[in-house]
Amino acid sequence: MIQKNYKKIIKYIYIFLAVFIYVYFMITSTIFLIINLIIFLIILFRMFVYWLNNNFIAKRMSLYNVHMFGKKGRGKDLSTQLVIVKRYAKTYRKIVKKQTKLFDKIGINFSDYVDIYFHYFPLYLSNIDYGYGSRIIDLDELKLIDKNTGDVVTYQSVMDGSYKKMHIEKIDMYEGLDLYISDAQLGLPNTEHKDLDKIYPWLPVFIALSRQLYNMNVIVNTQEYSRLWIKLRGQQDVYFKALNTVPINKSFTQRIWKKLPILKNYMFVKLRYYEEQQSAELNILPFSAKGLVNEGMKHAVLSDGQSIKEQFESTYGVIKDITIVIKISKIKYDSRIFHEYIFGYKAP
């Protein structure tokens, strides 16, 4: 016990000395003060950029059907988790606070019933639990099926008009809720397209009409762009490729990162945004103006460079790299959930 307290005292002494030296130089050295001010402004600017990027991806997922793809461990579910935090966390906390007060009046602990409450009053739908008011569903719940004949809506029934004669029941509680599908290459793999044509003949029509049927956006992620069932690939409006995370999982940097003050509480994800499907499919790089500037004809070349960029974006759409940041304490999903599904218990 004495040794433990001794180490704690030494630690506080080091901290005090570091702060004292820092403040001393701040007061006595103008150069040191200017350097710190510049560093502070750079950090402030980066924080503002991250805030803009976080809002950018959250806005895209609130407006459009989205396909996010990237190799495992590159930040696909982290990005989705960030969006869910941005979109639902505030509402979730308000509801929990309100219901807790109501339940307290009748002597019941609402925390024991949170999952049940949001199962019947969800904020969004998903196939894994990202927290903040999700309802975990099976895709078959959304089946467009005639309750009398058992026929389902397909492209053929839309083309011949027979779908208009079907009696299909809507799940009213799903109105206005977005659907998030993680690891869609497992449940909707393009390699099994023949089986998918039999199991989910209605799904391509549902996703194509999701905005009209339920005012719903559908957000899916896969490890590779081409692994998603081909009938669903063209249904997305915009695309994100997850490039990498900081810190990288199971790396030396991750061990160092955990020791860094403040930064250890956050994770960063680099993404590439694609406005057009063909650009995502071809893995087109963002436009780069490097090499276009010629010092001898600076103005003329820059003007030409701008026209080249406009031509590039008219062909491939807007493509840009962004970095987003999420606080680790906000992460609620289990990155190894299939360990529990297959082995019956949570991963170590």
N, C-alpha and C positions, 0 to 999 in steps of 0.2 A: 504493500500500500504506500509506504514511504517513497519507494523508488518511482512508483507511478506518479505521485504528486510532484516529485522532484522533476521528472521529465516534463510535466505540464507547466511547472514554473519556468523552466528553461525555455520552453516554447514561447511563452508569453513575453519573456525577456527579449528573445530574438525579434518578435513582432514589434515590440515597443521600440527597440533600437532601429529597426528598419523604417518605421513610421517617423521617428525622430530625425533620422538622417534625411529622409525624403522631404519633410517639412522644412528642415534647415536649408537645404539647397533651393527649395521653392522660394524661400524668403530672401536668401542672400545672393542668388544667381539669376540674373535676368535671362541669360541664355537657356538655363535649365527650365525656367518658367515658360519661355517661348516654345521650347521643344515639347514640354508637357501639354501646352495649349494646342499645338499642332496635332499631337497624338490624340488628344481628346476630340478634336474636330473630325479627324479621320474615323475614329471609332463611332462618333455620332452619325457621320455620313453613312458608314457601313450599316449601322443599325436601321437607318431610314430606308436604305436599299432593301435590306432583308424584310422589313415591314411591307414595302411595296410588293416584293416578290411573293410573300405569303398571301397578301390580298389578291394578287394576280391569279394564283392557282385556285384559291378558294372561289373567286368570281367565276372562273372558267367552269369549275365543277358545279356551280349553282345554276349556270345558264345552259350548259350543253351536255350531250352524251360524250363521254371521254374514254379513251383507251390509253392506259399507261402500261408501258412495257420496259423490260430491262432485266439483266441477269440477276440471279438470286443474290440477296444481300446488298443490292444497290439502292434501296430506299423506296420501293414502290408502296409498300404498306405504311411506311413512315410518312410519305407524302399524303396518303389518304387520311391517316390519323391526324395530321396537321389540319387538313381541310375540315374534318369532323369537329375538331376542337374549335376552329374559327367559326364554324356555322352553328354548332349546337350547344357548346359547353355553357354559354351564358344562359340560354333558355333552360337547359337541364338543371343548372344550379337554382334558378328561380323556382322551378317546379318542385324540386326536392325541398327547398326551404319552406315553400307554401304548404306542401302536403305534410311535412314534418310537424308544423304547427297544428294543423287540423287533426292529425293522428295523436299528437300529444294530449289534446283535449279529451280524447276517449281512452287514454292510457295505453296506446299501442305504439311500439317503436317502428317508425316508417322505414328505417334502414333495412329491416328484415323483409320488406315488401317492395323495395325499389325495382328489382328486376321484373316482378309480376306486374307492377304498375305500368312500366314502359313496354311490356309485352302487349298490353291492351291499348296503350296510348303512346305509341312510338313516335320518335322524332325523325327516324329514317329506317330503312330496311337494309339488311346485309346478310351475307352468308357466314361471316365471322364477327365476333364481338369486338367492336372498336370502342365500346363504352359510350357514355353520354346519351343514353336513351335509345339504343338500337333494339330492333326486333329481328331475331335470327329467323330467316324463312327458307323454305325450299322453293325452288323455282316453279314447281308444279302448282303452288298456291295461286300463281298468276295465270294459269292456263286459260286460254280463250276457248271454252268448250260449251257446246249446246247442252243445256241441262236435260233436254228431252231426248235427243238422239245420240248424244255422245260424240258428235262430230266436232272437230276443232277448226278454227280459222287458219287457213293457209293462204299462201300467195294465189293458189289456184282458185280458192273460194272467193277471194277478193276480186280476181280478174273476171270470174264468171258471174259475180254478184250474189252468189248463194249465201254469203255470210250475212246479208241483210235479213234473211229469213230465220236466222238462228236466235235462240233465246239464251243469252249469256249473262250470268250474274256478275255484278261488279262487287269487289270488296271495298266498301265505301271508306273504311278507316285508312286505306292506303292512298286516298286522294291527297295529292300534293307532296307525297313522300318520295325521296330519291332512293335508288337502289344501288348498293355498292357490292360488287362481286370480286372477291380476292381469289388469286390463283385460278383464273378461269380456264387455263390450259388443262386443268385436271377434270373439271366437270363438263367443259365444252371444247374438247381438243379437236383441232382440225383433222388429225390423223384418223379420227373415228367419225368422219362426217356422214358415212352411210347409216351408222347407228343413230346419230343425232337427228338425221332426217326422219327417223321413225319415232324417237323418244320426244323430240321437241319440234315437231313440224310447225307449231304455232308461234314459237319464240321469235323468229326473225320479224314476223308481222307485229308482234307485241312491242318489240324494241323500236321498230319503225314508227309505231303509233303511240309510244309511251307518253309523249307530251299531250296528245289529244285524249287518250283514254284516262290517264291518271294525273296529268300535269307532272309527270315524273321524268327525271333524268336518270340514265343508266351509266354507271361508272364501272369499268372493268379493268383488271390488271392481269398481265401474263408475263412469263419470263422472256418470251420472244414475240415479236409482232406477228409472225406467221403461225404461231401455235393456236391462236384463237380461231374457232370455227369460221370458215370463210364467209358464211352467210351473215355473220355478225360484224365482220371487220369493216364493212362499208357503212355501218349504221352509226358510227361515231362522227362527231362534228369536229373535234380537235384531239390532238395526241400529245402525250408526254413520254419521253424516254428517260428513265432513271439511269444516270451515269455513274455516280458513286456517292459514298457517304463519308463524312468525317465525324468521329474516327471510323476507320475501316474495321469491320468485325474480325476478331481473332488475329489482330495484327499487333506489332510492337507499338504503333502509334496509339492504339486503344489503351494499352497499359499506361503509357505516358499521360494520355488525355485525362485519365481518371485522377491524376495527381494535380492537375491544373486548377487553380481557383477560378470560380465562376464558369469557365468554359466547360468544366466537367459536368455541368448541369444541362448541357445542350448538345444536340446533334444537328449537323448540317447535311443537306442533300442537294447535290447538283443535278439539275434536270435540263433537258432540251425540249423546247416547245415547238410543235409542228401545227401549222394551221391547215395543211392539206394532207390528205391520206397518202398520195403518191410520194410525198417528201418523207413521211415516216417510213413507208415501205422501202424506199431506196436509201434510207439513212443519210439524207443530204445534210451537209454541214451548214452552219449559219454563214451568211454572207460576210466576207472579210474584205476590207478596203486596203489591206496591206499590199504594197507594191504598185498601187494606183497613183500615189503621189509622186510627182516629178518636180523637183525643186525649180527646174528651169521654166516649167509651165504650170505652176502650182494651181492657179485659179481654173485654167482650162481643163486640167486633168481631173480636179476635184468635181467640176461640173459633170464631166463625162462619167466619173465614178458614181455620182448620184443617179445618173440615168441607167447605169449598169445595175445598180442596186434595185431600182424600180423595175427593171426588166426581170431581174432575178426573182423578186417577190411576186411579180405578176405570173411567173411560171410555177414557182415552188411555194408561194405563200410566205407568211412571216415565219421565220425560224430563228429562235434565239435561246441562248443558255441563261439560266437563272439559278441562283442558289437560295434555298429556303432554310429556315431554322426552326426547330421545335424543342421545347423544354422536355427533358427526359421524364419528368414527373407527370407530364400530361399523357404519356403513352399508356394505353390501356389494353391493347390487343396482345395476344400471345403469338410471338413470331414462330413458335414451334407447335402450333395447335394440332397439327396432324399427328404429332407424337401421341397426344392424348386420344385422338380419334382411333388410331390404329392399335396402340399398345394398351389403352385403357387407363393411363395415368399421365400426369403432367411431366414434361421433360425436366431433367435435373438442372 
